[in-house]
Amino acid sequence: MPDHTADIARIAYQETELALPRFNLEIAWQLGERARSLSVERGYKLAIEVRRGPATVFLTAMDGTTPSSVDWLRRKANTCAWFARSTYSTGLQLAQKSQTLARHALADRDYAADGGSVPLMVKDAGLVGSLTISGLDQRADHELAIEVLCLHLGRSYAELKLD
């Protein structure tokens, strides 16, 4: 079994470093639109969701996605909200312990521990929502969300990306 300790620690660092100074509907739209623009530029066929609390405030499914793409968004965002951390980190930690979401009494129908949903944290307030991407492999979904947050905050993605 691979050792995911370095990635798990790096993701925790990403989450700390990419806390937002504030969050509102305009910022939610900007994050979603930025993710969509990058996807179009790169020829990705993705579904993208931004939530504020439990409410979806930005949702797009690009040509080439299917209804299951949007369902993946829902399941990943639910997991991100439940654990208050990135689904990629959650999935890696579960794999490292040879566990599944069932260990936490979470049904696969409503939760997914695949990468692509990152928590939107506000400094001194905590979890306020999530940015979720689905359509690439789970590591790439996660990293695109991180890149979007870096761009929004004026941070260097090269300095914060996973190794």
N, C-alpha and C positions, 0 to 999 in steps of 0.2 A: 504494500500500500504506500503510495507516495506521501511524503511529508509536506503538508501545506502550511506549516507554521510561518514561513516567511511571507507568503501571500496574505494570510490572515492578519498578521501584524501590519503589513503594508496597507491593507484595506482599512484597518482601524485608523491608521495615520491619515489616509485620504479623507476619511469621514471627519476627523478632527480638523484638518486643515481646510476643508471645503465647507465649513459652516457659513451660512449666509448671515449678513448683518440684519436683514429683514426679509419678509416674504409676504407677498400679496398676489392678487390675481394677475396683475400686469407682469410681475416677475415669473409667475407660472407660465403665462403665454410666451414670454421671451425664451424661457428654457425649452419649452416644447417646440417653438418655431426654430430655434437654433439647432436642436437635434434633427428636426425635419430637414432643414437646409443642408446640414452636413450629410445627411443620408442621400438627398437628391444629388449633391455634388459628387458623391462617391458611388452612386448607382446602387445603393442598398435598397432593399424592399423590406421596410420595417413597419411595425406598429409602435406607437409612442404614446405614453400617457403621463400626465402630471396630475397628482392629487394634492389637494389641500385638506388635511385631515382625511376623512374617509370619502370625500367628494371628488369625483373626477372633474377637473377644470380645464384640461386640454386632452384631446384624444384625436389621433389621426392614424389611419391605416392606409399605407401606400399601395399602389398597384402592385400586384404580385403576392399580397398577403391573403390570408384566408380568415374565416371567422375564428378558427382556433388561435390565430395570432393575437386577437383581441382578448380571448379567454386566457392566454398565457400572461398578458399584461395584468389582468385582474388577479390571477393566482399569485404572481410574483409580488405585486403591490400588497396583497394581503399578508404575505410572509414578511415583507419588509416592515410593515406596520406592527405585526405581532412581535417581532424580535427587536425592532428599532435599530436595525442595521442592514447593511447590504445583503441581498439574497445570495450573492456569490460567496461572501464570507460565511453565511449560515450554511450553505451547501457544503463548503469545504470543511467546516467544523464537524458537521454531521458525518461526512464521509470519513474523516480522520478517526471518529469514534465508532465507525461501523453502525451508525444510527440512521433512521429516516425521520421524516416529520411525524410519523405515527407515534414515535416515542414521546412526542409532545401533544398527543391526541388531536393532531391536525390532519384532516382528510385531504388526499391528493386532489379531490374534485375542487377544492377551494384554496389550496395552498401549493406553492411550488418553490423548491429550494434551488432553482437554477438561477444563475447570474443574470443581472439585467435591471434589477430594481435597487436604487440607492436612496437612502433616507435624505430628506431635506431637513437639515437642522438649522435652527437659528440660535446664534450665540445667546446664552443666558435664558433661552426659552425651551430648547430641546427639539424634539421631533415635531415638525409641522406638516409634513407631507412626504411625497416620494416622486422621483423621476424614474420611469420604467421604460425599458426598450426591449423589444423582442423581434428576432428575425435573423440574427447572426448566431455564432456559437456563444455560449454563456459568458466566456471570458471577454469576448469582443463586445457583447451587449453591455457588460459592466464598464468596460473601458471607454466606450462611446459616451455613456452617461457621465463618467468622470471627466472626460474631455470637455463636455458641454458645461459642466460646473466650473472647470478651470477657465474656459473662455468667458463665462459670465462674470467671474470674480477677478479676471485679469491675472490669473495665476499661470505658471508655466506647467503645461501638461507633461513635458519631458521630465520635469523634476518630480512629478507625483504619480506617473503611470507605474503599473506593475512591471517588475523586471521580466 
